[in-house]
């Protein structure tokens, strides 16, 4: 298992290097000059030239990328801002604030939103799918299948304001969505993010309900399940001891792939409920042609996805002993 983790970490570093390089080079394919955004509306040519020099934008592109990459591990010195300690992701062209500090301030919001939505997806989606497979062909199965079709058709920007209007403004059952630090008020953290979790997870929960039901029905028809039943094992034991493990393998694998989509949904959810997370930084960076902020958000998002995928791979080996790495 140790060798497996080392290979996965090294592969993750290569992936992050490629992502950062591609993002860096694609950014400069945009015809808009990012130095002008830094300079402001009234900008003289000599001022623009000085800004490009202070930010290192008058150097060759590969040199700029190398300086940015080295700054992550060793820090950088900027003429405009002074020393930037490691890990240095530069300074925002639009707000002149340190990119790493801005991401650190907002990352807990996006992380809380993603973790909470994942818990809802995996618990309710898998549980509903298992119940539907347990009562296949019966009313519960039909209700769960029909509900999953409806849920998969709903969109965050439609469901979010609708539920907020009824549950927050009209009924007053939930507080208005906002971020409260878990360390300060765990109950407030839960109640204020419950509605965004539900909205973000609706589509995914519906999809995982259908996938879990399909996988469970398929596993219950396998030869080893019929053999277990022929040996006198109860249906409940067969269902939870054998069929469940086999059905979870593809579910966990697909969840690892869906993590990127879930983060994308978190950006839309943040915009819907005015949550100040990584999504807000990403949208603002694109609008302002803010390369340092865009690169920082991209790298942090990619790193989070890579780390979570490594965790998923470990869970994959735990669930199914046949695929454990010796």
C-alpha positions as CSV (number, residue, x, y, z in Angstrom):
1,X,0.0,0.0,0.0
2,X,2.9,2.4,0.7
3,X,4.3,1.9,-2.8
4,X,0.9,2.6,-4.2
5,X,0.5,5.8,-2.3
6,X,3.9,7.0,-3.3
7,X,3.2,6.4,-7.0
8,X,-0.2,8.1,-6.7
9,X,1.4,11.2,-5.0
10,X,4.2,11.4,-7.7
11,X,1.5,11.1,-10.4
12,X,-0.5,13.8,-8.7
13,X,2.5,16.2,-8.7
14,X,3.0,15.7,-12.4
15,X,-0.7,16.3,-13.1
16,X,-0.7,19.5,-11.1
17,X,2.5,20.7,-12.9
18,X,0.8,20.1,-16.3
19,X,-2.4,21.8,-15.2
20,X,-0.6,24.9,-14.0
21,X,1.5,25.1,-17.2
22,X,-1.5,24.7,-19.5
23,X,-3.5,27.3,-17.5
24,X,-0.5,29.7,-17.5
25,X,0.0,29.5,-21.2
26,X,-3.7,29.6,-22.2
27,X,-4.1,32.7,-20.1
28,X,-1.7,34.6,-22.3
29,X,-3.6,33.5,-25.4
30,X,-6.3,35.9,-24.4
31,X,-5.9,39.2,-26.3
32,X,-6.7,41.3,-23.2
33,X,-3.6,42.8,-21.4
34,X,-3.7,41.9,-17.7
35,X,-1.3,44.7,-16.9
36,X,-4.0,47.2,-17.9
37,X,-6.4,45.8,-15.4
38,X,-3.7,46.4,-12.8
39,X,-3.0,49.9,-14.0
40,X,-6.6,51.2,-13.9
41,X,-8.8,53.2,-16.3
42,X,-6.4,56.1,-16.7
43,X,-3.0,54.6,-17.6
44,X,-0.1,56.2,-19.4
45,X,2.2,54.1,-21.6
46,X,5.2,54.7,-19.3
47,X,3.2,53.6,-16.3
48,X,2.0,50.5,-18.1
49,X,5.6,49.7,-19.0
50,X,6.7,50.1,-15.4
51,X,3.9,47.8,-14.2
52,X,4.9,45.1,-16.6
53,X,8.5,45.4,-15.4
54,X,7.6,45.3,-11.7
55,X,5.4,42.2,-12.2
56,X,8.0,40.5,-14.4
57,X,5.6,40.5,-17.4
58,X,8.3,41.9,-19.7
59,X,10.2,38.6,-19.5
60,X,9.8,35.5,-21.7
61,X,6.7,33.4,-20.9
62,X,8.6,30.4,-19.8
63,X,10.8,32.5,-17.4
64,X,7.6,34.0,-15.9
65,X,6.2,30.5,-15.4
66,X,9.5,29.3,-13.8
67,X,9.5,32.3,-11.3
68,X,5.9,31.5,-10.4
69,X,6.7,27.9,-9.9
70,X,9.8,28.5,-7.7
71,X,7.8,31.0,-5.7
72,X,5.5,28.3,-4.4
73,X,8.4,26.6,-2.7
74,X,11.0,29.4,-2.1
75,X,9.0,32.6,-2.1
76,X,9.5,35.6,-4.4
77,X,10.5,39.3,-4.2
78,X,8.3,41.8,-6.0
79,X,9.4,45.3,-6.8
80,X,5.8,46.4,-6.4
81,X,5.0,44.6,-3.1
82,X,8.2,43.4,-1.6
83,X,8.9,39.9,-0.2
84,X,6.3,37.2,-0.7
85,X,7.0,34.2,1.6
86,X,6.4,30.7,0.5
87,X,4.0,29.4,-0.6
88,X,3.8,32.4,-2.8
89,X,1.2,32.4,-5.5
90,X,1.7,36.0,-6.4
91,X,-0.5,39.1,-5.9
92,X,-3.9,39.7,-7.4
93,X,-3.8,42.1,-10.4
94,X,-7.2,43.4,-9.4
95,X,-7.1,43.8,-5.6
96,X,-3.3,43.7,-4.9
97,X,-4.0,41.2,-2.1
98,X,-1.8,38.0,-1.7
99,X,-3.4,35.2,-3.7
100,X,-2.5,32.5,-1.1
101,X,-4.1,34.6,1.7
102,X,-7.3,35.2,-0.2
103,X,-7.6,31.5,-1.0
104,X,-6.9,30.5,2.6
105,X,-9.6,32.9,3.8
106,X,-12.3,31.5,1.5
107,X,-11.2,27.8,1.2
108,X,-13.1,26.7,4.4
109,X,-16.4,27.8,2.8
110,X,-15.9,25.7,-0.3
111,X,-14.5,22.8,1.6
112,X,-17.5,22.8,4.0
113,X,-19.9,23.0,1.1
114,X,-18.2,20.1,-0.7
115,X,-17.9,17.8,2.3
116,X,-21.4,18.4,3.5
117,X,-22.9,17.8,0.0
118,X,-20.8,14.7,-0.4
119,X,-22.2,13.3,2.9
120,X,-25.7,14.0,1.8
121,X,-25.1,12.4,-1.6
122,X,-23.4,9.2,-0.3
123,X,-25.8,8.7,2.6
124,X,-29.2,9.5,1.0
125,X,-28.3,8.4,-2.5
126,X,-26.9,5.1,-1.6
127,X,-29.5,4.4,1.1
128,X,-32.4,5.2,-1.2
129,X,-30.9,3.1,-4.0
130,X,-30.4,0.1,-1.6
131,X,-34.0,0.3,-0.3
132,X,-35.3,0.5,-3.9
133,X,-33.2,-2.7,-4.7
134,X,-34.4,-4.4,-1.6
135,X,-38.1,-3.8,-2.6
136,X,-37.6,-4.1,-6.3
137,X,-40.8,-3.9,-8.3
138,X,-42.8,-2.7,-5.2
139,X,-44.2,0.8,-4.6
140,X,-41.1,1.9,-2.7
141,X,-39.0,1.1,-5.7
142,X,-41.3,2.9,-8.1
143,X,-41.4,6.0,-5.9
144,X,-37.6,6.1,-5.5
145,X,-37.1,5.6,-9.3
146,X,-39.6,8.4,-10.2
147,X,-38.2,10.8,-7.6
148,X,-34.6,10.2,-8.9
149,X,-35.8,11.1,-12.4
150,X,-37.3,14.4,-11.1
151,X,-34.3,15.2,-9.0
152,X,-31.9,14.7,-11.9
153,X,-33.8,17.3,-13.9
154,X,-33.6,20.1,-11.3
155,X,-31.0,22.8,-11.5
156,X,-29.2,24.6,-8.7
157,X,-30.0,28.1,-9.9
158,X,-33.7,27.2,-9.9
159,X,-34.1,25.0,-6.8
160,X,-31.8,27.3,-4.6
161,X,-33.9,30.5,-4.7
162,X,-37.2,28.5,-4.6
163,X,-36.2,26.6,-1.4
164,X,-34.8,29.7,0.1
165,X,-38.0,31.5,-0.4
166,X,-40.2,28.8,1.2
167,X,-37.9,27.4,3.9
168,X,-36.1,30.7,4.9
169,X,-38.3,33.7,4.0
170,X,-41.8,32.2,4.3
171,X,-41.7,29.3,6.8
172,X,-38.6,30.4,8.7
173,X,-37.5,26.8,9.2
174,X,-33.9,27.5,8.4
175,X,-31.6,30.5,8.8
176,X,-30.4,32.4,5.8
177,X,-27.4,30.5,4.2
178,X,-24.1,31.9,5.3
179,X,-20.8,30.6,6.6
180,X,-20.1,30.1,10.3
181,X,-16.7,28.6,11.2
182,X,-17.1,25.0,12.5
183,X,-14.6,25.7,15.4
184,X,-16.7,28.7,16.6
185,X,-20.2,27.3,16.4
186,X,-20.7,23.7,15.1
187,X,-24.5,23.9,15.3
188,X,-24.5,27.2,13.5
189,X,-22.1,25.8,10.8
190,X,-24.6,22.9,10.2
191,X,-27.8,24.9,10.2
192,X,-26.5,27.8,8.0
193,X,-25.1,25.4,5.4
194,X,-27.8,22.8,5.4
195,X,-29.9,24.4,2.6
196,X,-26.8,24.8,0.3
197,X,-25.9,21.2,0.9
198,X,-29.3,20.0,0.0
199,X,-29.5,22.1,-3.1
200,X,-26.0,21.1,-4.3
201,X,-26.7,17.4,-3.7
202,X,-30.1,17.0,-5.3
203,X,-28.9,16.2,-8.8
204,X,-26.1,14.0,-7.6
205,X,-28.3,12.2,-5.0
206,X,-30.8,11.3,-7.7
207,X,-28.1,9.9,-10.0
208,X,-26.5,7.9,-7.2
209,X,-29.9,6.5,-6.2
210,X,-30.4,5.1,-9.7
211,X,-26.8,3.8,-9.9
212,X,-27.0,2.1,-6.5
213,X,-30.3,0.4,-7.4
214,X,-29.0,-0.8,-10.7
215,X,-25.7,-2.1,-9.2
216,X,-27.5,-3.8,-6.3
217,X,-30.0,-5.6,-8.6
218,X,-27.1,-6.7,-10.8
219,X,-25.2,-8.0,-7.8
220,X,-28.2,-9.9,-6.4
221,X,-28.3,-11.9,-9.7
222,X,-24.7,-13.0,-9.5
223,X,-23.7,-16.6,-9.0
224,X,-22.0,-16.1,-5.7
225,X,-25.2,-14.5,-4.2
226,X,-27.3,-17.5,-5.4
227,X,-24.7,-19.8,-3.9
228,X,-24.9,-18.0,-0.6
229,X,-28.6,-18.3,-0.6
230,X,-28.5,-22.0,-1.5
231,X,-26.2,-22.6,1.6
232,X,-29.0,-21.3,3.8
233,X,-27.8,-17.7,4.4
234,X,-30.7,-15.3,5.0
235,X,-31.6,-12.7,2.4
236,X,-30.7,-9.9,4.7
237,X,-27.2,-11.3,5.3
238,X,-26.7,-11.8,1.6
239,X,-27.9,-8.3,0.8
240,X,-25.7,-6.4,3.3
241,X,-22.7,-8.8,3.6
242,X,-22.1,-9.7,-0.1
243,X,-24.2,-7.7,-2.6
244,X,-23.5,-4.4,-0.9
245,X,-19.8,-4.6,-1.1
246,X,-19.8,-5.6,-4.8
247,X,-22.2,-2.7,-5.7
248,X,-20.2,-0.1,-3.8
249,X,-17.0,-0.6,-6.0
250,X,-18.3,1.1,-9.1
251,X,-20.2,3.7,-7.0
252,X,-17.0,4.8,-5.2
253,X,-15.1,4.9,-8.5
254,X,-17.7,7.1,-10.1
255,X,-17.8,9.4,-7.1
256,X,-14.0,10.0,-7.5
257,X,-14.7,11.2,-11.0
258,X,-17.7,13.3,-9.9
259,X,-15.6,15.2,-7.4
260,X,-14.6,17.7,-10.1
261,X,-18.3,18.2,-11.1
262,X,-19.2,18.6,-7.5
263,X,-16.7,21.4,-7.1
264,X,-18.1,23.1,-10.2
265,X,-21.5,22.8,-8.6
266,X,-20.2,24.3,-5.5
267,X,-19.2,27.4,-7.5
268,X,-22.7,27.8,-8.7
269,X,-24.1,27.2,-5.3
270,X,-21.9,29.9,-3.8
271,X,-23.1,32.4,-6.3
272,X,-26.7,31.4,-5.7
273,X,-26.5,31.9,-1.9
274,X,-23.9,34.7,-1.9
275,X,-21.3,32.5,-0.1
276,X,-17.8,33.9,-0.2
277,X,-15.8,30.9,-1.2
278,X,-13.3,29.8,-3.9
279,X,-16.1,30.1,-6.5
280,X,-16.3,33.8,-6.0
281,X,-12.6,34.2,-6.4
282,X,-12.7,32.1,-9.6
283,X,-15.5,34.2,-11.2
284,X,-13.9,37.5,-10.2
285,X,-10.5,36.3,-11.6
286,X,-12.0,35.5,-15.0
287,X,-13.9,38.8,-15.2
288,X,-10.8,40.8,-14.2
289,X,-8.3,38.8,-16.2
290,X,-6.5,38.2,-12.9
291,X,-3.8,35.6,-13.8
292,X,-2.3,35.1,-10.3
293,X,-5.7,34.6,-8.7
294,X,-6.9,32.3,-11.6
295,X,-3.8,30.2,-11.3
296,X,-4.0,30.0,-7.5
297,X,-7.7,28.9,-7.6
298,X,-7.0,26.4,-10.4
299,X,-4.1,24.8,-8.6
300,X,-5.9,24.6,-5.2
301,X,-9.0,23.1,-6.9
302,X,-6.9,20.6,-8.8
303,X,-4.9,19.7,-5.7
304,X,-8.2,19.1,-3.7
305,X,-9.6,16.8,-6.5
306,X,-6.3,14.9,-6.7
307,X,-6.1,14.4,-2.9
308,X,-9.7,13.3,-2.7
309,X,-9.2,10.8,-5.6
310,X,-6.3,9.2,-3.7
311,X,-8.6,8.8,-0.7
312,X,-11.2,7.2,-3.0
313,X,-8.6,4.8,-4.3
314,X,-7.7,3.8,-0.7
315,X,-11.4,3.3,0.1
316,X,-11.7,1.2,-3.1
317,X,-9.1,-1.2,-1.7
318,X,-10.7,-1.3,1.7
319,X,-14.1,-2.2,0.4
320,X,-12.9,-4.9,-2.0
321,X,-9.9,-7.0,-0.7
322,X,-9.4,-8.4,-4.2
323,X,-8.0,-5.1,-5.4
324,X,-5.7,-4.4,-2.4
325,X,-2.2,-3.4,-3.4
326,X,0.4,-5.6,-1.7
